[in-house]
Amino acid sequence: MDKLPRWSGKKIINVFKKDGWTLDSIEGSHHILIREGTENILVIPVHGNNPIKVGLQKGLIKDACLTNEDFLRLCKKRGR
């Protein structure tokens, strides 16, 4: 299995958008993403270009009902 990329919140949000998540609101530096058909929400901190910590990233992937492999596949997928 490949390692998860160490990316900023902005880039991580773009990956989740490829999976159908949409930006619901922004509270300070935290972007809140929702997806139709699920009650889960994703709260992603965006602090400039600082990378998201690995533990938080893994938690977001789990909350999005994805595996690390699914997430990596989305990373390689071209944007819409």
Secondary structure, DSSP 8 states (H G I E B T S, - for coil): -------BHHHHHHHHHHTT-EEEEEETTEEEEE-TT---EEEEE--TT-B--HHHHHHHHHHTT--HHHHHHHHHS---
